[in-house]
Each structure stands twice: as structure tokens, then as C-alpha cells.
């Protein structure tokens, strides 16, 4: 059940990241799901770096942070001419 939830959240986060990103982002549904999942991991990693609490192996990112993480990934992909 966890994988299905991750796919659904990835789809929602990826679609919102594509929608908020300025300009068209032409990718399919699979890449949108992967974008959302990767955006959540990027946001979680950044939040873990800014959080000073020791003992937590991973800090789950919130919805807004995940969307921003997805937008950062779109930006980096465009800089590298991947998307």
C-alpha cells in the first residue's frame, strides 16, 4: 500500500510542480510521477540539512516543500538541457 500512496502523492506533487513552474513543461505521466517523488526526496534532504535535531534519519517533506523541490528539479533539468 505504501508504493501506491507514493505514486499517487508523486503524481499530485509532480503535476502541481509542473503547473506552478513558469512556461510549459512537456513530460508524460510517468516522468511527472517520478518528478514528484524526486521533488519530495530533494525537499526532505534540504529540510534535514536545515533541521538541527539529531537522531532522525529522514525528515519527511511537506506538500509545499515537495512542490518547490519538484520545481527546482525542473529548473536543473532545463539548465542541463534534459527537459
NUZAKE-403637 format. One record per residue (C-alpha): residue number from 0; residue in one letter; chain; x, y, z. Coordinates in steps of 0.25 Angstrom, whole numbers, plus 5000, padded with zeros to 4 digits. Example, Ala and Ser with C-alpha at 12.3 -4.5 7.8 and 13.67 -1.06 7.14 Angstrom:
# residues 2
NODE/num/residu/chaine/px/py/pz
NODE/0/A/A/5049/4982/5031 .
NODE/1/S/A/5055/4996/5029 .
//
This chain:
# residues 83
NODE/num/residu/chaine/px/py/pz
NODE/0/X/A/5000/5000/5000 .
NODE/1/X/A/5012/5009/5002 .
NODE/2/X/A/5016/5009/4988 .
NODE/3/X/A/5002/5012/4983 .
NODE/4/X/A/5002/5024/4992 .
NODE/5/X/A/5016/5029/4988 .
NODE/6/X/A/5011/5028/4973 .
NODE/7/X/A/4999/5036/4976 .
NODE/8/X/A/5006/5047/4984 .
NODE/9/X/A/5017/5047/4973 .
NODE/10/X/A/5006/5049/4963 .
NODE/11/X/A/5000/5061/4971 .
NODE/12/X/A/5013/5067/4974 .
NODE/13/X/A/5019/5066/4960 .
NODE/14/X/A/5006/5071/4954 .
NODE/15/X/A/5006/5083/4963 .
NODE/16/X/A/5021/5086/4961 .
NODE/17/X/A/5018/5086/4946 .
NODE/18/X/A/5006/5095/4948 .
NODE/19/X/A/5014/5105/4956 .
NODE/20/X/A/5026/5105/4948 .
NODE/21/X/A/5027/5117/4938 .
NODE/22/X/A/5026/5112/4924 .
NODE/23/X/A/5022/5099/4918 .
NODE/24/X/A/5028/5086/4923 .
NODE/25/X/A/5026/5075/4913 .
NODE/26/X/A/5027/5062/4920 .
NODE/27/X/A/5018/5050/4921 .
NODE/28/X/A/5011/5044/4933 .
NODE/29/X/A/5022/5035/4937 .
NODE/30/X/A/5032/5046/4938 .
NODE/31/X/A/5022/5054/4945 .
NODE/32/X/A/5021/5044/4956 .
NODE/33/X/A/5036/5042/4957 .
NODE/34/X/A/5037/5057/4957 .
NODE/35/X/A/5028/5058/4969 .
NODE/36/X/A/5035/5046/4976 .
NODE/37/X/A/5049/5052/4974 .
NODE/38/X/A/5044/5066/4978 .
NODE/39/X/A/5039/5060/4991 .
NODE/40/X/A/5053/5054/4993 .
NODE/41/X/A/5060/5067/4990 .
NODE/42/X/A/5051/5075/4999 .
NODE/43/X/A/5053/5065/5010 .
NODE/44/X/A/5068/5065/5009 .
NODE/45/X/A/5068/5080/5009 .
NODE/46/X/A/5059/5080/5021 .
NODE/47/X/A/5068/5070/5028 .
NODE/48/X/A/5080/5079/5026 .
NODE/49/X/A/5073/5091/5032 .
NODE/50/X/A/5067/5083/5044 .
NODE/51/X/A/5077/5083/5055 .
NODE/52/X/A/5071/5071/5062 .
NODE/53/X/A/5080/5059/5063 .
NODE/54/X/A/5075/5044/5063 .
NODE/55/X/A/5065/5046/5052 .
NODE/56/X/A/5070/5038/5039 .
NODE/57/X/A/5060/5045/5030 .
NODE/58/X/A/5051/5057/5031 .
NODE/59/X/A/5038/5056/5022 .
NODE/60/X/A/5036/5068/5014 .
NODE/61/X/A/5022/5075/5014 .
NODE/62/X/A/5014/5077/5001 .
NODE/63/X/A/5019/5091/4999 .
NODE/64/X/A/5033/5087/5001 .
NODE/65/X/A/5031/5076/4991 .
NODE/66/X/A/5025/5084/4980 .
NODE/67/X/A/5037/5094/4982 .
NODE/68/X/A/5047/5082/4981 .
NODE/69/X/A/5040/5078/4968 .
NODE/70/X/A/5041/5092/4962 .
NODE/71/X/A/5056/5092/4966 .
NODE/72/X/A/5058/5079/4958 .
NODE/73/X/A/5051/5085/4946 .
NODE/74/X/A/5060/5097/4947 .
NODE/75/X/A/5072/5088/4948 .
NODE/76/X/A/5067/5079/4936 .
NODE/77/X/A/5065/5091/4927 .
NODE/78/X/A/5079/5097/4931 .
NODE/79/X/A/5085/5083/4927 .
NODE/80/X/A/5076/5083/4914 .
NODE/81/X/A/5070/5070/4919 .
NODE/82/X/A/5055/5075/4918 .
//
